[in-house]
Amino acid sequence: MQELRLSRKTALAEGACVTVPPSKSLSNRALLMAALGRGECLVRNVLKSDDTERMLEALTALGVTLTRLEDGAVMVHGQGGLFKASKPLTLDLGNAGTAMRPLCAALAFSEGTFTLTGEARMLERPIGPLTEALKELGASIEYLNNDGFPPLKIRGACPHSHSVHISGSTSSQFVTALLMTGPLLEGGLEIRVQGDLISKPYVDLTLSLMQRFGAKVSREGYVRFNVEGTGYVNPKEITVEGDASSASYFLALGALLGSLTVKGLGRNSVQGDVHFAGVLKKMGADITLHGESIEVKKSALKGIDIDMNDMPDAAMTLIPLALFTDGPVTVRNVASWRVKETDRLSALATEMAKLGVKVEQGADYLSVDGSVRNAVTPVFATYNDHRMAMCLSLIAADREVVIEDPDCCRKTFPGYFDIFDALTR
């Protein structure tokens, strides 16, 4: 297995500045909506990564005409409704949840027979709450291996109902998938969420983008959504903003090592993870938000005990900061970590323990006290999880580290370690 050795980093390069890559969540949502919409849409600043590649491959296989431009934009020729496949199709979606979940919902009511599969970890990630909700609407979905998990065989059907219940406790992507499909159903869709919906800002992001594509949705908080069956009308063009989750690593790096400007998003961002900057500010970081950028400067950091249910991806970035804070760092209400690219709760607990720090893990929380530590050079496993690799890179501000399989970052951030190295010294 390939390894990357990072020397101890003591400062940032003078005038350090980074433009974060485009948002994965926005890229895949925009590509799918544009494919299903009426008219052409130029989607600018599409993320180049494994996850978006899986979406683009799937859309091409489904008959959507895509033109990739040299500047990273994609011209999408919308087909004005749900998919129509004349022969059975198998779509391999890798480990891209932002492709698997919404495509599952859209294909459930498209014409054709579809098999959705992916890499080994995707086949361990639950999809049952979504597929059972789709069955409630009349979908024909078969589990080909284990109940509640991919791979799936979908035989396109017409919905016999326009109202559905779904649990909000496992993944907001299930609600997003239903929301994105709602405008394409004649008669629309009423979605009623049972229990407390996790990762609410991702649903807000979905709704904001749907509005850009002409969809009409009314809501009662996060309990009930009414989606009108008006379809999507493509804007002539749309630009994907920088990824707020990816920005979190650089914001933390600036708070630890110097002065850094993060470009590509700011206070105008539609992504919930942009509020990670506010969490750092609570910890004592010197943060300034501008319209399209964020400035951060090195400062003494305090420990924190915080509910991060709304920002589970960015929440991971807090854990390594326990080595640099004046008290423990405790992240709560992140049970969703267990069904991500790996079981992130267990994985982070295991890797942080290599530093000799005190680690406490619960069903939905992780706490790290870095006041006592060892002096070893850790070899960090990354579990084929891009966020494990990127958040653990921050430990290099304390000591030399070795990162296994750094190329796992290609899922959302190819070139992360090249940028990390160029920014630090």
Residue, then its C-alpha position, 0 to 999 in steps of 0.5 A: m500500500q502506498e504511504l505518504r510521510l509528512s514532516r512536522k509543519t511549523a508554519l504556513a507559507e507567507g501570503a498563504c491562500v487556497t481555492v477549495p475544489p468545487s462542492k461534491s454535493l452541489s456538483n452531483r445534485a446540479l448534474l442530475m437536476a440538469a439531466l432531468g430538466r427542460g432545456e440545456c444547462l451549462v454547469r460550471n466549476v464541476l468537481k473532478s473526482d471519483d464521485t462526480e465521475r460516477m454520476l457523469e458515467a451513470l447519466t451517459a449510460l442513461g442516455v443523457t447528452l453531456t459535453r465536457l468543456e476544457d474549463g471543467a464545465v459540463m453542458v447538460h442537454g436536459q431530457g425534460g423528465l424521468f429516464k427511459a432505458s430501452k434495455p436493462l442497465t447496470l450502473d456501478l456508482g462506486n462509493a458515491g452516496t450522492a449518486m446512489r441515493p438520488l438515482c435510486a429514487a429517480l430510477a424507481f419511477s423511470e422506464g426500464t430495468f436498472t441494477l445499482t451497485g458499487e464498491a464493497r463499502m457501498l454495499e455495506r451502507p444502508i439504503g433501506p429507509l429510502t427503498e422502503a419509502l419508495k416501495e410505499l409509493g409503488a416502486s418495484i425494488e429488489y435487494l440482490n444481496n442483503d435486505g436494506f443494502p445495495p446492490l438493488k434491482i429496480r423495475g421502473a413503475c408508476p407511483h400509486s401514491h403521492s404521500v410517503h413517510i421516511s425516517g430522518s435518523t440515518s441519512s439526510q440523503f434519503v430525504t434529498a433523494l425523495l425531494m429531488t424526484g418529487p417535481l418529476l412525478e405527476g401530482g407531486l409528492e408529500i414527504r413526511v419525516q419521522g423522528d429528528l432529521i439529521s444533517k438538516p443543512y444538506v436538505d436546505l442545500t437541496l431545496s435551494l438548488m431545486q429552486r434554482f431549477g424552477a421546482k416549487v416546494s412548501r414545507e413545515g420545518y423539517v417535518r413535512f415537505n410538499v413538492e409540486g409536480t412541475g418538473y425542472v426548468n434548467p437555468k442557462e448556466i449555474t456555477v458550483e461553489g467551493d466545497a465547505s467540508s474541504a475548506s474545514y481542513f484549511l481553516a483549521l490549518g490556518a488557526l494552527l500555523g499562521s494566516l490563511t485565506v480560503k477562497g471559493l466560498g464565504r458568508n454567502s454559501v448555501q452549504g451548512d458546513v460553512h458554519f464550521a468557521g463559526v465553530l472555530k471562532k467559538m474555540g478562539a480562532d481569529i476568523t473573518l468571513h467575506g462574501e466569497s472568501i474566509e480569512v483565518k489567523k493563528s490563535a490559541l484554541k480552547g477545547i469544546d463540547i459541541d453537537m455537530n449533527d448539522m455538520p457531520d463531515a466537517a465535524m471530523t476536522l475538530i478531532p485532531l485539534a484536541l492536540f492543540t487545545d487547552g482542554p478536551v474536544t468532544v463531538r456529539n450527535v454524530a451517529s451518522w459517522r458509523v454509516k459513512e465511507t467507513d465507521r468513522l467513530s471507531a476509525l477516528a478513535t483507533e487512529m487518535a489512540k496511536l498518539g497516546v491521548k485519552v479517547e472516549q467513544g460512545a454510540d454517537y460521540l467521540s471525545v479526545d483529551g490531548s493533554v497527555r500524549n506519546a512521541v511516536t511517529p504514527v502510521f495512520a490508516t485511512y480506511n479508503d476514506h478521504r475524510m480520514a486522510m485529510c483530517l489526520s493530516l492536521i496532526a503534522a502540525d504536532r509531529e511527523v506522520v505517515i498517511e496510508d493510501p493518500d490517494c483515497c482523497r481522489k473521491t472528493f479532493p484529488g491533489y489535496f496533499d500537493i496543496f497541503d505541502a505547498l501551503t506549509r513548511 
